[in-house]
């Protein structure tokens, strides 16, 4: 096995690029400090070891909710970049759990942002994300016909979320269609052995069992993020035209998808990442090969 030199403690970026969308007519301040947009921005950069993404967050939200964390993370990264890179140790035969951890380090999981290294243990974003709460839209003065149209549109969307109704093609009364939800792969739990007979056996388990399992969980998470980004782009396009009906439908779909799908895919990927430490903690013992007696 080649190049497993870095610990895989950082979680990939959260799938919760939640569209915290307020009422479309009053959406001018929806992306300010404390808004769901700020939370989505922070979730998209958290866990990265690229100083540029934290600079981008601080430029957008210099007094943001996570500004202190961003500055602390930025200072840590810049200090780490000034240190010489450690020399990768030569793998040696493993006879104890402590030596097993040094013999094989995890491959760095690639995500849509630059590949992350180990984040500080005190990072509060390593826990499973909680779905962001979408603030209830403020009441807006509208004509009776517009209110009726919005109510019908939201009713169609609510019906689409019912079991068996099929949410991949939700069409509103005025002909607007929501983006189709991606099809995600089913991921069963990965059972772990009680021990390994050698470091080579453990490395083989990592390559043939754990890594494909991790790639599948990451692909689901990436697909959920891409769908949330697609909803965001659609919402932005209708915001320019001040069309409230599709904006309300997109906001409702984003909130529903975040709670029903995106949060779950992120939690699953986080659980798979945590299994790496469990694999490394398994003992490596000399196995007795039973031979048939004649």
C-alpha positions in Angstrom: 0.0 0.0 0.0 1.5 3.4 -1.0 1.3 6.8 0.5 -0.9 6.5 3.6 1.0 9.2 5.5 -1.6 11.5 6.9 -4.3 10.9 9.6 -7.9 11.2 8.4 -9.4 13.1 11.3 -11.0 16.0 9.4 -14.5 15.5 8.1 -15.3 16.6 4.6 -17.4 19.6 4.2 -20.9 19.4 5.4 -23.6 18.6 3.0 -25.8 21.2 4.5 -25.4 24.0 2.0 -28.9 24.9 3.2 -30.8 27.5 1.4 -32.0 29.5 4.3 -34.3 31.5 2.1 -36.6 34.2 3.4 -39.6 35.6 1.7 -38.6 36.4 -1.9 -40.0 40.0 -1.8 -37.9 40.8 1.3 -34.8 38.8 0.5 -32.3 41.7 0.5 -30.9 40.9 4.0 -31.2 37.1 3.8 -27.4 36.6 3.4 -26.3 38.8 6.3 -24.6 37.8 9.6 -26.6 35.1 11.4 -28.5 34.1 8.3 -28.7 30.6 6.9 -26.6 31.8 4.0 -23.8 32.6 6.5 -24.2 29.1 8.0 -24.1 27.5 4.6 -20.9 29.5 3.7 -19.2 28.4 6.9 -20.2 24.8 6.5 -18.7 24.8 3.0 -15.3 26.0 4.3 -15.1 24.3 7.7 -12.6 21.5 7.9 -10.5 22.8 5.0 -6.8 23.4 5.5 -6.6 26.0 2.7 -6.1 29.5 4.3 -7.7 31.1 1.2 -11.2 29.8 2.1 -11.1 31.3 5.6 -9.9 34.6 4.1 -12.9 34.5 1.8 -15.2 33.9 4.7 -13.7 36.8 6.7 -13.9 39.1 3.7 -17.6 38.3 3.3 -18.4 38.3 7.1 -15.7 40.2 9.0 -17.9 40.3 12.1 -19.7 37.0 11.3 -20.9 34.4 13.8 -17.8 32.2 13.1 -15.3 35.0 12.6 -13.3 34.2 15.7 -13.1 30.5 14.7 -12.0 31.5 11.2 -9.3 33.8 12.4 -8.0 31.1 14.9 -8.0 28.5 12.2 -6.3 30.8 9.7 -3.5 31.6 12.3 -3.0 27.9 12.9 -2.8 27.1 9.2 -0.3 29.9 8.5 1.9 28.8 11.4 1.8 25.2 10.2 2.7 26.2 6.6 5.9 27.9 8.0 7.1 24.6 9.5 9.1 22.1 7.4 7.1 19.1 6.2 7.8 15.9 8.3 9.6 13.1 6.6 7.4 10.1 6.0 8.5 7.1 8.2 9.5 3.8 6.6 6.9 1.1 7.3 8.1 -1.5 9.8 6.6 -4.8 11.0 3.8 -4.2 13.4 3.5 -6.2 16.6 1.5 -4.0 18.9 -1.5 -1.6 18.5 0.6 1.5 19.2 3.1 0.6 16.5 0.2 -0.3 14.1 -1.0 3.3 14.2 2.4 4.5 13.0 2.8 1.9 10.3 -0.1 2.9 8.2 -1.7 6.3 8.0 -5.0 7.0 6.1 -5.1 8.3 2.5 -6.4 11.8 2.4 -10.1 11.8 1.3 -10.7 14.2 -1.5 -13.6 16.5 -1.3 -15.0 19.3 -3.5 -12.7 21.7 -1.6 -8.9 21.4 -1.4 -7.9 18.1 0.4 -8.0 18.7 4.1 -5.5 17.5 6.6 -6.1 16.9 10.3 -8.1 19.7 11.9 -7.5 20.8 15.5 -9.2 18.5 18.0 -11.0 21.5 19.5 -12.8 22.2 16.2 -16.6 22.4 17.0 -17.5 21.4 13.4 -16.3 17.8 13.7 -19.7 16.9 15.2 -22.6 15.9 13.1 -24.3 18.9 11.7 -27.8 19.9 12.8 -30.1 21.1 10.1 -30.2 24.8 10.0 -33.5 26.4 11.0 -35.1 28.3 8.2 -36.7 31.4 9.6 -40.3 31.9 8.8 -40.8 34.4 6.1 -42.2 37.8 7.1 -45.7 38.6 6.0 -45.7 40.6 2.8 -48.5 42.7 1.4 -49.7 41.1 -1.8 -52.8 41.0 -4.0 -55.4 38.4 -3.3 -54.6 36.6 -6.6 -50.9 36.4 -5.8 -51.7 35.0 -2.3 -53.9 32.3 -3.8 -51.2 31.4 -6.4 -48.6 31.0 -3.7 -50.9 28.9 -1.5 -51.6 26.6 -4.4 -47.9 26.3 -5.2 -47.0 25.4 -1.7 -49.8 22.9 -1.5 -48.5 21.1 -4.6 -45.0 21.1 -3.0 -46.4 19.7 0.3 -48.2 16.9 -1.5 -45.0 16.0 -3.4 -43.3 15.2 0.0 -45.9 12.6 0.9 -44.8 9.0 0.9 -45.1 7.4 -2.5 -45.9 10.7 -4.2 -42.4 10.9 -6.0 -40.4 14.1 -5.5 -38.2 13.9 -8.6 -40.6 15.9 -10.8 -42.6 18.4 -8.8 -44.5 20.7 -11.1 -46.2 23.8 -9.7 -49.6 25.0 -10.9 -47.9 27.7 -13.1 -45.7 25.3 -15.0 -42.5 25.7 -12.9 -40.7 22.4 -12.2 -38.3 21.9 -9.3 -34.8 20.4 -10.1 -34.8 16.6 -10.0 -33.4 15.0 -6.8 -30.3 12.9 -7.4 -30.5 9.1 -6.9 -28.2 8.1 -4.0 -26.7 4.7 -3.4 -27.8 2.6 -0.4 -25.0 2.2 2.1 -25.1 -0.6 4.7 -23.0 -0.8 7.8 -19.4 -2.0 7.4 -18.6 -4.7 9.9 -15.1 -4.6 11.3 -13.0 -7.6 12.3 -11.9 -8.2 15.9 -8.2 -8.1 15.0 -5.7 -8.4 12.1 -3.0 -11.1 11.6 -0.5 -8.6 10.2 -0.1 -5.0 9.1 -0.4 -6.2 5.5 -3.8 -7.8 6.3 -5.0 -4.5 7.8 -3.7 -2.5 4.8 -5.6 -4.9 2.5 -8.8 -4.4 4.5 -8.4 -0.7 4.1 -7.9 -0.8 0.4 -10.5 -3.5 -0.6 -13.2 -2.9 2.0 -13.0 0.4 3.8 -11.8 2.7 1.0 -14.6 1.7 -1.5 -17.1 2.1 1.4 -15.8 5.6 2.1 -15.8 6.6 -1.6 -19.5 5.6 -1.8 -20.5 7.6 1.2 -18.5 10.6 -0.1 -20.2 10.3 -3.5 -23.6 10.4 -1.9 -22.6 13.5 0.1 -21.2 15.2 -3.0 -24.4 14.5 -4.9 -26.5 16.0 -2.1 -24.3 19.1 -2.0 -24.6 19.5 -5.8 -28.4 19.4 -5.6 -28.4 22.0 -2.9 -26.2 24.2 -5.0 -28.5 23.7 -8.0 -31.5 24.8 -5.9 -29.4 27.9 -4.8 -28.7 28.8 -8.4 -32.3 28.5 -9.4 -33.4 30.6 -6.5 -30.9 33.3 -7.4 -32.1 33.4 -11.0 -35.8 33.9 -9.9 -34.7 36.4 -7.3 -33.5 38.7 -10.0 -36.9 38.6 -11.7 -38.7 39.0 -8.4 -40.9 36.0 -9.2 -42.2 34.9 -5.7 -44.0 31.7 -6.6 -40.9 29.6 -7.8 -38.8 31.3 -5.1 -41.1 30.1 -2.3 -41.2 26.6 -3.9 -37.4 26.4 -4.1 -37.0 27.6 -0.5 -39.4 24.9 0.7 -37.7 22.2 -1.3 -34.3 23.3 0.0 -35.5 23.0 3.6 -37.2 19.7 3.0 -34.1 18.2 1.2 -31.7 19.4 3.9 -33.7 17.7 6.6 -34.7 14.5 4.8 -31.6 13.8 2.8 -28.6 16.1 3.0 -28.2 15.9 6.8 -28.4 12.1 6.6 -25.7 11.8 3.9 -23.4 14.0 5.8 -24.0 12.0 9.1 -23.3 8.8 7.2 -20.0 10.0 5.7 -19.0 11.3 9.2 -19.6 7.9 10.7 -17.6 6.2 8.0 -14.7 8.6 8.6 -14.8 7.8 12.3 -14.5 4.1 11.5 -10.9 4.7 10.4 -9.8 5.2 14.0 -11.6 2.1 15.0 -9.7 0.1 12.3 -6.4 1.5 13.4 -7.2 0.6 17.0 -7.8 -3.1 16.2 -5.0 -5.3 17.6 -2.5 -6.9 15.2 -1.7 -10.4 16.6 0.1 -13.5 15.4 -2.5 -15.8 14.0 -2.2 -19.5 14.6 -2.9 -21.4 11.4 -4.6 -24.7 12.1 -3.3 -27.7 10.3 -5.1 -30.9 9.8 -3.5 -33.8 11.7 -3.2 -37.1 9.8 
